[in-house]
Amino acid sequence: MEDLCNSSMRFFSDQHLCFADIIPPSEVRARIEVAVLNFLRILTSPAPAISDLPLINRKSSNRRVSQGLLTEVSWIFLSHSFCTRSLMRANAAKAFIRVWKVMEMCFQILVQEKRVTQRELFYKLLCDSPDYFTSQLQVNRTIQDVVALLRCSRFSLGIMASSRGLVAGRLLLQEPNEEVVDCSACGSSGHAISGDLNLLEKLILKTDARYIIVVEKHAIFQRLAEDRIFNQIPSILITAKGYPDIATRFLLHRLSRAFPDLPILALVDWNPAGLAILCTFKFGSIGMGLEAYRYACNVKWLGLRGNDLQLIPEQSMVPLKQRDLQIATSLMSSEFLQENYREELAVMVQLGQRVEIEALYFHGYGYLGKYIAKKIVQANYI
């Protein structure tokens, strides 16, 4: 029986395949069919049993950081440690069933040649299986279970990313057989980033920019786009309006591949959350461990930095909140945090203060462009 169990799930246990890639719908459907057939074979064998589902362990203890030899880009990945979902353990039984329910839904989506968002999938599952799905978080975690089982990306499962992201500046975008979009002519609202990763991959991109500037906050992005900073500093502006969504990270990664010589510079608040956002763009996230390599970029921290505090009036500094301290503790325990980032984080905690980008408006609403230009010169990016 043990040999049967081992061989039946061998497809999912190749420890050399510790990543998820984009594969065609037909192959995803085949992998789901293999999982179902193996499950039924074990269930109907002379010594019937219910097999566990072996998943790549997504806990922080299984997290590693790549050490790039041929590139400056590093990213979070998951090593070859497995956990299981089992119907035979009371605390895991519902999670085991959720995996099969989500795989069933994804199979139907692929057969119908559709794409759905995680939110749409949640409401469908809430209606079809209310005893097993009561929250969006359960759906999100189960999707990651299916990714960890089938070793294919969420996009391959027919799940489309919800995007909050915007792009502006010296960038021409063209979907196949569509008109060219000039991102410098989109006003302060910018151009909305599609959640369709397949479309983003197929975009024809052209630019004469010299920099890509990642902006943490929507309001700052609007100010820079309104001031048309990309005419003063030839640049592409991109924002995810806070913590980065997958589509925005994917487009940034796509830009980094299309224009590898353009420095990617991040403008974030001087607080632990700003640094966490920068690190997510730079390394990926533990929740996306199997796919992180697809979204990581060599992002450099332009500002705000500790040496900018002299520009900030004391009354603009705000005490760190408990949430800030929790984020700082999490970052400090991460092996991927480079030493100069660690030093800045320690200064934040020691001072007990945080500073938002808007504090630079003390010098006038038009000061941001001058600040960015000055930081670029100081950092020797020109």
SVG drawing of the C-alpha trace seen along z (x, -y; Angstrom):
<svg xmlns="http://www.w3.org/2000/svg" viewBox="-26 -76 54 82">
<polyline fill="none" stroke="black" stroke-width="0.4" points="0.0,0.0 2.8,-2.4 4.4,-1.8 1.0,-2.5 0.6,-5.8 4.1,-6.9 3.8,-6.1 0.3,-7.6 1.4,-11.0 4.9,-11.0 3.7,-13.5 3.4,-16.0 6.4,-15.0 9.3,-15.8 11.4,-17.8 13.3,-19.4 10.1,-21.3 9.8,-23.8 8.3,-26.5 5.0,-27.3 5.1,-28.3 2.6,-29.4 1.4,-26.4 -1.4,-25.9 -4.9,-25.2 -4.8,-21.7 -1.8,-20.8 -3.5,-22.2 -6.6,-20.2 -4.4,-17.1 -2.8,-17.6 -6.1,-17.9 -7.3,-14.8 -4.2,-12.9 -4.9,-14.0 -8.5,-12.8 -7.5,-9.5 -4.8,-8.8 -7.1,-9.6 -9.8,-7.2 -7.2,-4.5 -6.0,-4.5 -9.6,-4.7 -10.7,-1.6 -7.5,0.5 -7.5,3.9 -6.4,2.0 -8.4,-1.2 -7.3,-4.4 -7.6,-8.2 -4.3,-9.7 -2.9,-12.9 -2.2,-15.8 1.5,-16.7 2.0,-20.5 5.1,-22.6 5.3,-24.1 4.7,-27.9 5.7,-28.7 8.5,-31.2 10.7,-28.4 10.8,-27.0 11.6,-30.3 15.0,-31.0 16.4,-33.9 18.1,-33.3 21.7,-34.4 21.9,-35.7 25.2,-34.9 24.4,-36.2 22.0,-38.9 21.5,-41.5 17.9,-40.3 17.2,-38.1 13.9,-36.7 12.2,-34.6 11.7,-31.0 10.5,-27.9 12.8,-24.9 11.9,-21.3 9.9,-20.8 6.4,-19.4 3.2,-19.6 0.0,-17.7 -3.8,-18.2 -5.5,-15.1 -9.1,-14.1 -8.2,-11.8 -7.2,-14.7 -10.1,-16.6 -8.3,-19.9 -7.3,-19.5 -10.4,-17.7 -12.2,-20.9 -8.9,-22.3 -8.5,-18.9 -12.0,-19.2 -11.5,-22.9 -8.6,-21.9 -10.8,-19.6 -13.6,-22.1 -11.3,-24.8 -9.7,-22.4 -13.2,-21.5 -14.1,-25.1 -10.8,-25.8 -11.3,-22.8 -14.7,-24.2 -13.3,-27.7 -10.6,-26.3 -13.1,-24.2 -15.3,-27.3 -12.2,-29.3 -13.0,-31.9 -11.0,-33.9 -12.3,-34.9 -11.0,-37.1 -10.4,-35.6 -13.4,-37.6 -15.7,-36.1 -14.4,-32.7 -15.2,-33.3 -18.9,-34.2 -19.3,-31.2 -17.9,-28.8 -19.9,-30.6 -23.1,-29.7 -22.0,-26.2 -20.2,-25.0 -21.3,-27.3 -20.2,-24.6 -16.6,-24.9 -16.1,-28.5 -17.2,-31.3 -14.5,-33.9 -12.3,-35.3 -9.2,-34.3 -10.2,-30.6 -10.4,-30.9 -7.1,-32.7 -5.3,-30.1 -6.9,-27.3 -5.8,-28.7 -2.3,-28.7 -2.7,-25.1 -3.8,-24.2 -0.8,-26.1 1.5,-24.2 -0.1,-20.9 -0.2,-21.3 2.9,-23.5 1.3,-25.9 0.6,-29.6 -2.8,-31.1 -3.1,-32.6 -2.7,-29.1 -5.7,-28.0 -7.8,-30.7 -7.6,-33.1 -7.1,-36.7 -5.3,-39.2 -7.3,-42.1 -5.3,-45.3 -5.2,-48.6 -2.1,-49.7 -1.5,-52.7 1.3,-53.7 2.1,-57.1 5.0,-58.8 7.2,-58.0 5.8,-54.6 3.9,-53.5 1.8,-50.4 0.2,-48.4 -2.0,-45.3 -1.8,-43.0 -4.0,-44.5 -5.0,-47.5 -4.1,-51.2 -1.1,-52.5 -1.6,-54.0 0.7,-57.0 1.0,-56.9 2.3,-60.5 -1.1,-61.7 -3.3,-60.0 -3.3,-62.9 -2.8,-62.6 -5.1,-59.5 -2.5,-57.5 -3.3,-54.3 -5.0,-51.5 -2.9,-48.2 -4.9,-45.2 -5.3,-42.2 -4.9,-39.9 -1.3,-38.7 -1.4,-37.1 -2.3,-40.4 0.5,-42.1 3.0,-39.5 2.0,-40.2 2.2,-44.0 4.5,-45.8 6.5,-48.3 8.4,-51.3 10.1,-54.0 12.8,-56.7 12.8,-56.9 16.0,-56.7 14.4,-55.6 11.4,-53.7 10.0,-55.2 7.9,-53.1 5.6,-55.3 4.1,-53.8 1.1,-56.2 -1.6,-57.1 -1.7,-60.7 2.0,-61.1 1.7,-59.4 -1.1,-61.9 1.1,-64.8 4.1,-63.6 1.9,-62.9 0.1,-66.2 3.5,-68.0 4.6,-65.9 7.8,-65.1 8.6,-62.6 9.4,-65.6 11.9,-66.9 13.3,-63.4 12.7,-61.0 10.9,-58.3 8.0,-55.9 5.9,-56.2 4.1,-53.2 2.0,-52.7 0.0,-49.9 -1.6,-52.4 0.0,-50.8 0.9,-47.2 1.6,-45.9 -0.9,-43.7 0.2,-40.9 -0.6,-42.6 1.4,-45.7 4.3,-43.6 4.1,-41.6 4.1,-44.7 7.1,-46.1 8.9,-42.8 7.9,-42.9 9.3,-46.4 12.6,-45.3 12.9,-42.5 12.0,-44.8 14.3,-47.6 17.1,-45.9 19.3,-49.1 16.7,-51.3 17.2,-51.7 14.1,-51.0 13.8,-53.5 11.3,-53.3 9.7,-56.3 8.1,-55.2 7.3,-56.5 10.0,-56.4 8.4,-53.8 8.4,-50.0 5.4,-49.6 7.1,-51.6 10.2,-49.4 8.0,-46.3 6.4,-47.5 9.8,-48.1 10.9,-44.6 7.8,-43.0 8.6,-44.6 12.3,-43.7 12.1,-40.1 8.5,-38.9 6.4,-37.7 6.3,-34.5 2.6,-34.0 3.8,-33.8 6.9,-31.7 6.2,-29.3 5.8,-32.3 7.9,-35.0 10.6,-34.7 8.0,-36.0 7.5,-39.3 10.9,-40.2 12.9,-43.2 16.1,-44.9 14.4,-47.9 16.6,-50.5 15.5,-52.6 15.5,-56.2 13.6,-57.8 12.5,-58.7 15.8,-57.8 17.1,-58.5 19.5,-61.2 16.4,-63.1 15.1,-63.8 17.0,-67.1 14.5,-68.2 11.5,-67.4 10.1,-69.7 9.8,-68.0 6.1,-68.6 5.6,-66.4 7.0,-63.4 4.4,-60.9 5.0,-58.3 5.2,-54.7 2.1,-52.7 1.9,-49.2 1.4,-47.9 4.6,-49.6 6.5,-47.9 5.1,-44.5 6.1,-45.0 9.6,-46.1 10.0,-43.0 9.0,-40.8 11.4,-42.5 14.3,-42.3 13.8,-38.5 14.0,-38.1 17.2,-36.9 16.6,-38.8 16.8,-42.2 20.2,-43.7 22.4,-45.4 21.8,-49.1 18.0,-48.5 18.4,-46.9 20.3,-49.9 17.6,-52.3 14.9,-50.2 16.7,-50.2 16.9,-54.0 13.1,-54.2 12.5,-52.0 15.0,-53.8 13.5,-57.2 10.0,-55.8 9.0,-58.1 7.7,-57.7 7.7,-60.3 5.4,-60.3 6.4,-61.6 3.9,-64.4 6.0,-66.0 8.2,-67.2 5.4,-69.6 6.8,-71.8 9.1,-73.1 6.2,-73.6 4.0,-71.4 6.5,-71.5 9.4,-70.3 8.9,-66.6 10.5,-66.7 13.5,-68.6 13.9,-66.1 13.8,-63.1 16.3,-64.8 18.6,-65.5 18.4,-61.9 19.2,-60.5 22.3,-62.6 23.4,-61.7 22.9,-58.0 25.0,-58.2 22.2,-56.9 23.3,-59.4"/>
</svg>
